[in-house]
Amino acid sequence: MMKKVLFVASECTPFFKSGGLADVIGSLPQYLNDTDDCEVRVILPLYSQLKSEYRALLSEVMIYHTEVGWRQQYTGIFEMIYEGTHYYFVDNEQYFKRDNLYGYEDDGERFVYFSNAVIEFIYRGDYKPDVLHGHDWQAAAAVAIAKIKQPVPGIRTIFTIHNILYQGWMEHAAFGQLFNLDMVHFSGFEWDGMLNLMKAALFHADKITTVSPTYAEEIRTPYYGEGLEPMLNYRSGDLLGIINGIDVNDYNSMKDDSIEVPFKTSIPKKRQNKKRLQKELGLPVSDAPMFSIITRMVEQKGLHLITRILEEFIQQDVQVVILGNGLYEFESYFSYLAAKYPGKVYTYIGFSESFSRKIYASSDFFIMPSLFEPCGLSQLIALQYKAIPIVRETGGLKDTVMPFNLYTGKGTGLTFANYNAHELLDRLNDSLVIFNDPTLYRTMFMNITKVNHSWSQSAHQYLDIY
């Protein structure tokens, strides 16, 4: 019998994106629906950022009021079918008509409202899912409330941790003010003197997943667990790590309109892209290896390692292209480096999807030395565009990048274990040895062409859980 699964999430490509969560919610349902073993639908907030081309596809399903403590908040439900997947959108301008998706003092209230509205929609609507699958803290309350209120008798719940750092902390008083639940359920939400929405999902969910096997092990330790490791160890029998995939039809170096010279296994064609990018960015057009850093500029991404050694490394015949934004500390450092070394370093503060793809397709190497990384999509995209990843062995980076072995010729990247700047520098220097040896470089390049990080295998692991 086909399972009906409702994904509850706060972002989804192509509608709204702030990070990798949106890519997962945008692509995984497509693969699951193609299996004919389940039907996945997705429910999202209706943010003001939804482009007019997508708004034109919306149709109204219902209007009702959602209880948020003593208040009755307007809720509109709209739907569309896009590329074969059914999407619902929760409309409330007070909570979602804002300049950004997140970053507000009332974020906790916004997503508790969203969760309440989702459960009310299941009660009221014709669509009755067998499984409610919540993603990250913004959907955590929906998982807990679904288990408590049972909007469909016997409904099963899954909660996926995409990044345990962000948990949805709230004051105790919010329980009475927002949830409309009996106080007997308070302990399921309380953690370390506050309410914690992610903890509530971990406590109530039937199954818990996260986005790589290594991260599933790491978050059960104090170093990575961000204070929730006791709960994760308590639920360890229900915790599973499933590596993220990517949409390999979208990230495809043969079909991507963002790149000028399509390529698959041709090193000369890939290097034509590099020469065109060099010319476009005002870098010397040369055979020097190009290294790229495409990232959110936050400590998690290992940028403190990069800032310690990058100026030393670029004294050699190399070029570095940097794209991203975030903390001023890192933005200013990379801007300074580009100003000081205009023939070696190019920095773009901001983000452009098409420009990022052009950089991946032009780069010989991609640098991602994360402090922690639940899964990571950037290294998977780099592999798709044949940019050799240089990564730290943590979380999904460890699970998706096989260290290159000079003797066996096996491996798809250069890796290091400890969070240490000089270990990173050693791998960067190793990359120059490989780049300057045509046989070694071609061996690595061809290894990467055989990598498959589509959703096909991971989708079947989700099907097994459903």
Buried (B, 14 or more C-beta within 10 A) or exposed (E): EEBBBBBBBBBBBBBBBEBBBBBBBBBBBBBBBEBEBBBBBBBBBBBEBBEEEBEEEBEEBBEBEBBBBEEEBBBBBBBBEBEEBBBBBBBBEEBBEBEEBBEEEEBBBBBBBBBBBBBBBBEBBEBEBBBBBBBBBBBBBBBBBBBBBEBBEEBBBBBBBBBBBBBBBBEEEBBEBBBBBEEEBBEBBBBEEBBBBBBBBBBBBBBBBBBBBBBBBBBBEEEBBBEBBEBBEEBEEBBBBBBBBBBBEBBBBEEBEBBBBBBEBBBEBBBBBBBBBBEEBEBEEEEBBBBBBBBBBBBBBBBBBBBBBBBEBBEEEBBBBBBBBBEEEBBEBBBEBBEEBEEBBBBBBEBEEEBBBBBBBBBBBBBBBBBBBBBBBBBBBBBBBBBBBBBBBBBBBBBBBBBBEEEEEEBBBBBBEEBBBEBBBBBBEBBBEBBEEEEBBEBBBEBBEEBEBBBEEBBBEBBEBB
